[in-house]
Amino acid sequence: MIVTLNKLVKGKYGIIIRMNASGEIKRRLLDMGLVKGTRVRVERIAPLGDPIEIKVKGYMLSLRKEEAKSIEVEKE
């Protein structure tokens, strides 16, 4: 099942399949290791859903809700 990263619940994994961001935001996300085929896990979600903390390639990364909405993942 394909969803955006912000829809994954705490403790769930997903594989990045597409990024719908553009420009500087896309470049920054790619530089942080959020590339197609990468496995990510949602570690924490703030009470209002912003920010979302994920684990990617062995490190923790906090994303804004809008950034997470631009990343499509396949649920594991």
C-alpha positions as CSV (number, residue, x, y, z in Angstrom):
1,M,0.0,0.0,0.0
2,I,1.4,3.4,-1.0
3,V,0.9,6.4,1.4
4,T,2.7,9.6,2.1
5,L,5.2,9.6,4.9
6,N,3.1,11.7,7.2
7,K,0.4,8.9,7.2
8,L,2.7,6.3,8.6
9,V,2.1,5.7,12.3
10,K,4.8,5.5,15.0
11,G,6.9,2.4,14.8
12,K,6.0,1.5,11.2
13,Y,8.4,1.1,8.3
14,G,8.1,2.3,4.7
15,I,10.3,2.2,1.6
16,I,10.6,5.5,-0.3
17,I,9.2,5.2,-3.8
18,R,8.7,8.8,-5.0
19,M,9.4,12.4,-3.9
20,N,7.0,15.1,-5.0
21,A,9.0,18.0,-3.7
22,S,10.9,20.3,-6.0
23,G,13.7,22.8,-6.0
24,E,15.8,23.5,-2.9
25,I,13.5,21.4,-0.6
26,K,14.0,18.3,-2.8
27,R,17.7,18.8,-3.0
28,R,17.9,19.1,0.8
29,L,15.9,16.0,1.4
30,L,17.9,14.0,-1.1
31,D,21.1,15.2,0.6
32,M,19.8,13.9,3.9
33,G,19.5,10.4,2.4
34,L,15.8,10.3,1.5
35,V,16.2,8.6,-1.9
36,K,14.2,6.1,-3.7
37,G,14.5,2.6,-2.2
38,T,15.5,3.8,1.2
39,R,13.8,2.2,4.2
40,V,12.6,4.6,6.9
41,R,10.9,4.2,10.2
42,V,8.6,6.6,12.0
43,E,10.0,7.1,15.5
44,R,8.0,10.0,17.0
45,I,5.2,12.3,16.0
46,A,4.5,15.5,17.8
47,P,1.1,15.9,19.3
48,L,-0.2,18.1,16.5
49,G,1.6,16.0,13.9
50,D,4.5,18.5,13.3
51,P,7.4,17.6,13.3
52,I,7.7,13.9,12.5
53,E,10.9,12.2,13.6
54,I,12.1,9.3,11.4
55,K,15.0,7.0,11.4
56,V,16.8,6.8,8.1
57,K,20.2,5.1,7.3
58,G,21.0,4.8,11.0
59,Y,20.3,8.4,12.1
60,M,17.3,10.4,13.3
61,L,15.8,13.1,11.2
62,S,13.0,15.5,12.0
63,L,10.8,16.6,9.1
64,R,8.0,19.2,8.9
65,K,4.6,17.8,8.1
66,E,4.6,19.4,4.7
67,E,8.0,17.8,3.8
68,A,6.7,14.4,4.9
69,K,3.6,14.9,2.7
70,S,5.8,15.2,-0.3
71,I,7.4,11.7,0.2
72,E,5.5,8.6,-1.0
73,V,6.4,5.3,0.7
74,E,5.3,1.8,0.4
75,K,4.2,0.4,3.8
76,E,6.0,-2.7,5.0
